[in-house]
Amino acid sequence: MAMQLRTVLALSASLVHLGLGDDTCLLQLTVNLSGAAKVNTSTAFVQHAGASLPDGPDALDLQSGDLRSSWRDAFRAEVCIFLSVVGSICAAFCIGEMFQFTLSTRIGRRAGQAVYVLSALMVTVGQGMLLTVSLPLAEYLGYSAAASGFLCSTTSLGALAAQAGMAYLVPATVLTNSSQGFLRRCAIASTFLQGVFHTLFVIALCVPLSDTARWYCLILSRSFAGCFAGLGILFGGFLAFAMTPGHEMLNLQTAVQGAYGVGQCLGNLVSSLALVLVHLTGSEKTEEALEAGAAPVMLFVLMLLFLLAILVLLVPRESVESAPVYDAVELQVHDRTEEEKEAPLSPKNDVLASLVGSDRAALFRAGIVYNFERTFSVASIEVATTMISQVEFGFTPLITGWIFGAIAAGSFLANIIVVCTSPDVDFRAMLMLGFAFVGVATAPFLMNFWPWWSLYVADTLMMTMTMAANGISDGLCILSATGEEGYSRQAFINQKMLSMAVAKVIAAPIARGLLPWLGRNGYASVQLLVTLAGFFGIHKMYRIISSRKR
């Protein structure tokens, strides 16, 4: 009956317009008659089937709201499933902590080293996993593009605060002399709390909050997650140092530096995958941006659980008896006679023990400066290349994320090649100098005098070769560390982490300011000077290593 009444009213309105002389009313009358016929036909068919037909116009009015409501319900259901899985796995880890497996010394040592490498990977993935999704997320919540950049840098700020506190509040020999069990417990606690705050980030995206409250919850949760990420890599590093013999230290630091590079590119790739999953390109202001922001973080929490599983189940609670430290040259058994092969190797405490105090201090300073330069250069290249790709080449944020993800393959390959080479200190120092020179030689190709693809080739070579050089320089600094207050491993690691965190914070705004102010060639010239300054530091380290007393 309601349908027939609506049809009569529509026909009456059309006839009134016709009587007033409207030229378009004949067309309107035709449309109304056609709609009335369709409604009557549908009504008759449904009534003949013995069912009732809901109000057409009312249902259409509520359709978009129903879709939004169903989307929210589906998103919250996904988050609930995610929380259930995370809680179940954490409960299993608590049980596993009470019944740890008895593993061989070699497996325990490799597990401790894997924790350090994966911690470095997770730090950089966590910093870059919102790079492409932060812009639509911030715009949906009513914030600018600059605020989206601040959201990305909150983990770096949290890590900077944690590492600055450790550097200036904790004596420089506390972690160096700590037991393996204490370092393991600290690494487990920091990794667990990092996962907790990332989970709070996901919860803040799905619960009903105002846009302002939601934004500040996201900022705080990422800041605290970055704080515990910085502590996690610090404790994981000293845990690995306590379990690693000296002749493996160079390979360990090379692997860690490779993990930094792979993680930085992998974070961009994960962020782009999140846009693909929710069918966004990076410029929409839709509610699906909340799901795009939650997707990479949920994947990241699952990766953290894998790291936590290694810590809980594989890393021994008690100290692993380290293998004796041998000079790298003595490990080349194939170059020795039969009598020398049968003779036992002579353990040596330090390959670089002959360094004097001034050379050791200069080596530390050069290593810290190169860490600052490399972190600054990698972060600025990432930001500047993203802007050039989108503004000059017209690439979308999604395509840019895939480009940086592809660079991870080159970075991983370069560090694998270094790990497979001889662990001799002098040979690694020569490799370090050569890789740093490649970084300087490719910097001019950042300018616009060359084909468009030369920018990405230069980025790949700079980020892969110089990261490998950075890993070697870190290994040399760790090998030259002593138990003294100013030359301990903790002193170097604290200053290194602090310099890297500062570089990450200032790199993005400087790069974004240089491009509009000086243009692409001006930015490339500044980047060339910065890379050249890092090369001078590497050259100084090479001269110190090559001139030491054998």
Residue pairs with C-beta under 8 A, 6 or more apart in sequence:
2 55
3 39
3 40
3 43
3 53
3 56
4 40
6 39
6 57
7 32
7 35
7 36
7 39
7 40
10 32
10 35
10 36
11 29
11 32
11 33
11 36
13 32
14 25
14 28
14 29
14 32
15 29
17 25
17 28
18 25
18 26
18 29
22 28
39 56
42 53
43 53
46 52
46 53
47 53
68 287
71 287
71 288
72 206
72 287
75 206
75 290
75 291
75 294
76 206
79 202
79 203
79 205
79 206
79 294
79 298
82 202
82 298
82 301
83 199
83 203
85 302
86 195
86 199
86 301
86 302
86 305
89 305
90 192
90 305
90 308
93 305
93 308
93 309
93 312
93 313
96 309
96 312
96 313
97 312
100 312
100 313
100 316
100 317
101 313
101 314
103 111
103 314
103 316
105 320
105 321
107 314
108 243
108 314
108 315
108 316
108 320
109 243
109 244
109 320
109 322
111 310
111 314
111 315
112 239
112 240
112 242
112 243
112 244
112 315
112 320
113 240
113 243
113 244
113 248
113 252
113 255
114 310
115 187
115 236
115 239
115 240
115 307
115 310
115 311
115 315
116 233
116 236
116 237
116 239
116 240
116 252
116 256
117 252
117 255
117 256
117 259
118 259
118 306
118 307
118 310
119 187
119 191
119 229
119 232
119 233
119 236
119 237
119 307
120 233
120 256
120 257
120 259
120 260
120 263
121 259
121 260
121 262
121 263
121 266
122 229
122 232
122 263
122 300
122 303
122 304
122 307
123 159
123 229
123 230
123 232
123 233
123 260
123 263
124 259
124 260
124 261
124 262
124 263
124 264
124 266
124 267
125 263
125 264
125 266
125 267
125 270
125 300
125 303
126 155
126 194
126 198
126 225
126 226
126 229
126 267
126 300
127 152
127 153
127 155
127 156
127 226
127 264
127 267
127 504
128 152
128 263
128 264
128 265
128 266
128 267
128 268
128 270
128 271
128 382
129 267
129 270
129 271
129 274
129 296
129 297
129 300
130 137
130 151
130 152
130 271
130 293
130 296
130 297
131 152
131 267
131 268
131 271
131 386
131 401
132 268
132 271
132 272
132 274
132 275
132 282
132 397
132 398
132 400
132 401
133 271
133 274
133 275
133 280
133 282
133 289
133 292
133 293
133 295
133 296
134 148
134 149
134 151
134 152
134 293
135 145
135 148
135 282
135 283
135 397
136 280
136 282
136 283
136 284
136 285
136 286
136 289
136 292
137 148
137 151
137 289
137 290
137 292
137 293
138 144
138 145
138 147
138 148
138 151
138 215
139 145
139 148
139 285
139 289
140 285
140 286
140 287
140 289
140 290
141 211
141 214
141 215
142 211
143 215
147 215
149 508
149 509
149 512
150 219
151 218
151 219
151 222
152 508
153 504
153 505
153 508
154 219
154 222
154 223
154 226
155 222
155 223
155 225
155 226
155 229
156 226
156 501
156 504
156 505
157 223
157 226
157 505
158 222
158 223
158 224
158 225
158 226
158 227
158 228
158 229
158 230
159 226
159 227
159 229
159 230
159 497
159 501
160 230
160 498
160 501
160 502
160 504
160 505
161 227
161 230
162 226
162 227
162 228
162 230
162 231
162 234
163 230
163 234
163 494
163 497
163 498
163 501
164 498
164 501
166 231
166 234
166 494
167 494
167 495
167 497
167 498
172 485
172 486
172 488
172 490
172 491
172 494
173 483
173 485
173 488
173 490
174 490
175 183
175 234
175 235
175 238
175 490
176 238
176 483
176 488
176 489
176 490
178 238
178 242
179 319
180 239
180 242
180 243
180 316
180 317
180 318
180 319
180 320
181 317
181 318
181 319
183 235
183 238
183 239
183 242
184 239
184 311
184 315
184 316
184 317
186 231
186 235
187 232
187 235
187 236
187 239
187 311
188 308
188 311
188 312
190 228
190 229
190 231
190 232
190 235
191 228
191 232
191 304
191 307
191 308
191 311
192 308
193 224
193 228
194 225
194 228
194 229
194 232
194 304
195 301
195 304
195 305
195 308
197 221
197 222
197 224
197 225
197 228
198 221
198 222
198 225
198 297
198 300
198 301
198 304
199 301
200 217
200 221
201 217
201 218
201 221
201 222
201 225
201 294
201 297
202 294
202 297
202 298
202 301
204 214
204 217
204 218
204 221
205 214
205 218
205 290
205 291
205 293
205 294
206 290
206 294
209 217
218 293
230 497
230 501
233 497
234 493
234 494
234 497
237 256
237 493
238 489
238 490
238 493
239 315
240 252
241 249
241 478
241 489
242 319
242 322
243 320
243 322
244 252
244 322
245 322
245 323
245 324
245 325
245 326
246 325
246 326
246 348
246 349
246 350
246 351
246 479
247 325
247 326
247 327
247 328
247 331
247 351
247 423
248 423
249 475
249 478
249 479
250 328
250 423
250 425
250 428
250 472
250 475
250 476
250 479
251 419
251 423
251 475
252 475
253 471
253 472
253 474
253 475
253 478
254 415
254 418
254 419
254 468
254 471
254 472
254 475
255 415
255 419
255 471
256 471
256 474
257 415
257 467
257 468
257 470
257 471
257 474
258 411
258 412
258 414
258 415
258 416
258 467
258 468
258 471
260 467
261 378
261 408
261 411
261 412
261 415
261 463
261 464
261 467
262 408
262 411
262 412
264 378
264 382
264 404
264 408
265 404
265 405
265 406
265 407
265 408
265 411
266 405
266 408
268 382
268 400
268 401
268 404
268 405
269 401
269 402
269 404
269 405
269 408
270 296
270 299
270 300
271 296
271 401
272 397
272 398
272 400
272 401
272 402
272 405
273 295
273 296
274 292
274 293
274 295
274 296
275 281
275 282
275 292
275 397
275 398
275 401
276 398
277 291
277 292
277 295
278 288
278 289
278 291
278 292
278 295
279 288
280 286
280 288
280 289
280 292
281 396
281 397
281 398
282 396
282 397
282 398
283 396
283 397
324 345
324 347
325 347
325 348
325 349
325 350
325 351
326 345
326 346
326 347
326 348
327 348
327 351
328 351
328 422
328 423
328 424
328 425
329 424
330 345
330 346
330 348
331 345
331 423
332 422
332 424
333 341
350 479
350 480
350 482
351 425
351 479
352 360
352 425
352 476
352 479
352 480
352 545
352 548
354 548
354 549
354 550
355 363
355 480
355 544
355 548
357 487
359 544
359 548
360 480
360 482
360 487
361 486
361 487
362 540
362 544
363 476
363 477
363 480
363 541
363 544
363 545
364 477
364 480
364 487
364 491
364 492
364 495
366 473
366 537
366 538
366 540
366 541
366 544
367 473
367 474
367 476
367 477
367 492
367 496
367 537
367 541
368 492
368 495
368 496
368 499
369 499
369 533
369 534
369 537
370 469
370 470
370 473
370 534
370 537
370 538
370 541
371 470
371 473
371 474
371 496
371 499
371 500
371 503
372 499
372 500
372 502
372 503
373 503
373 530
373 531
373 533
373 534
373 537
374 466
374 467
374 470
374 534
375 499
375 500
375 503
375 504
375 507
376 503
376 504
376 506
376 507
376 530
377 462
377 466
377 507
377 527
377 530
377 531
377 534
378 463
378 467
379 503
379 504
379 507
379 508
379 511
380 507
380 508
380 510
380 511
380 527
381 446
381 459
381 462
381 463
381 511
381 527
382 404
383 507
383 508
383 511
383 512
384 511
384 512
384 514
384 515
384 523
384 527
385 400
385 403
385 404
385 455
385 456
385 459
386 397
386 400
386 404
387 511
387 512
387 515
388 455
388 515
388 520
389 395
389 399
389 400
389 403
390 396
390 397
390 400
392 448
392 520
393 452
395 403
403 456
407 456
407 459
407 460
407 463
407 464
410 460
410 461
410 463
410 464
411 463
411 464
411 467
413 464
414 435
414 464
414 465
414 467
414 468
415 464
415 467
415 468
415 471
417 468
418 428
418 431
418 468
418 471
418 472
421 427
421 428
421 431
422 428
425 476
425 479
425 545
426 545
426 546
428 472
428 475
428 476
429 472
429 476
429 541
429 542
429 545
429 546
430 542
431 468
431 469
431 472
432 469
432 472
432 473
432 476
432 538
432 541
432 542
433 469
433 538
433 539
433 542
435 465
435 466
435 468
435 469
435 472
436 465
436 466
436 469
436 534
436 535
436 538
436 539
437 535
438 461
438 462
438 465
438 466
439 461
439 462
439 465
439 466
439 469
439 531
439 534
439 535
440 528
440 531
440 532
440 535
442 457
442 458
442 461
442 462
442 465
443 458
443 462
443 524
443 527
443 528
443 531
443 532
444 524
444 528
445 454
445 455
445 457
445 458
446 455
446 458
446 459
446 520
446 523
446 524
446 527
446 528
447 520
447 521
447 524
447 525
448 520
448 521
449 521
462 531
466 531
466 534
469 538
473 538
473 541
474 496
476 541
476 545
477 492
477 496
478 489
478 492
480 487
481 487
481 488
481 489
481 491
481 492
482 488
485 491
511 523
514 522
514 523
514 526
515 523
518 525
518 526
